[in-house]
Amino acid sequence: MRALKVIAPLLLLFTSYVQAAEHKVHLTLKGGHLYIPCSIGGHGHECLLDTGATISVIDDRLYLGASPVTGTVDEVFVGGNHAGKLVRIIVEIGGAEVEINAAAIKLRPEIEIDIIIGEDVLSRLKSVLIDYKNKVVVFED
């Protein structure tokens, strides 16, 4: 019985360790901005990785299309004007499925980006390493 009391905590520690996964994604640098590949509903997109953005953003074309929205959270207002909806959506990044709350708003066409991954997503990960030399982002969920 004593052996079981010793093994159980070790088994729990091992299980927690095994569940943590490291993911690597290719990093593209353009115009001083960081881009990583991601997908929504099996469709590939280039995401802007914005460490200064408080909230993630998805272009409303994706939200209004066939993307796997799991629910509407709230309305989004910018400068007192209705800008869109705050939606819960699943984004696949480097083999990991991440459920995020994103502001679904109409992005300006000249931005040429569909998804902005912000601090709200990055802060939920165990770690995020931006390796500029090897052009890779490594994160642990």
Number of C-alpha atoms within 10 A of each C-alpha: 5 6 7 9 9 10 11 11 11 12 11 11 11 11 11 10 10 9 9 11 12 15 15 17 18 14 20 18 12 8 5 7 11 19 23 21 17 22 19 19 14 11 9 11 17 17 21 23 21 17 16 9 13 12 18 22 24 24 20 17 14 18 20 10 9 10 17 15 20 13 11 15 13 13 13 17 14 8 6 7 8 11 15 17 20 23 22 20 22 20 23 18 18 18 14 17 15 15 14 22 24 27 27 27 20 16 16 10 9 6 7 10 16 20 26 22 25 20 17 16 17 17 11 13 13 12 12 17 11 15 12 12 6 9 14 16 21 16 20 15 16
